[in-house]
């Protein structure tokens, strides 16, 4: 038996995270970034790049999000 692992890109991980949130009131950008960093420890994307990927996926799937990231930027809701 052969074990095969599919490569997951950061873009796909961001989209999967947004979709996994379902119909939440809003997506926490800081929590999303922490989750991706935990699951993809080798990820070399910057906080800003992850935020942009998550924002794009949120817009596509009509999921409102806050912009408070790990760097402590004040939250603003976007939808």
ABEGO torsion letter per residue (X at the ends): XBBBBBBBBAAAAAAAAAAAAEBBABBBAAAAAAAAAAABAABABBAAAAAAAAAAAAAAAGBBBBABBAAGBBBBBBX
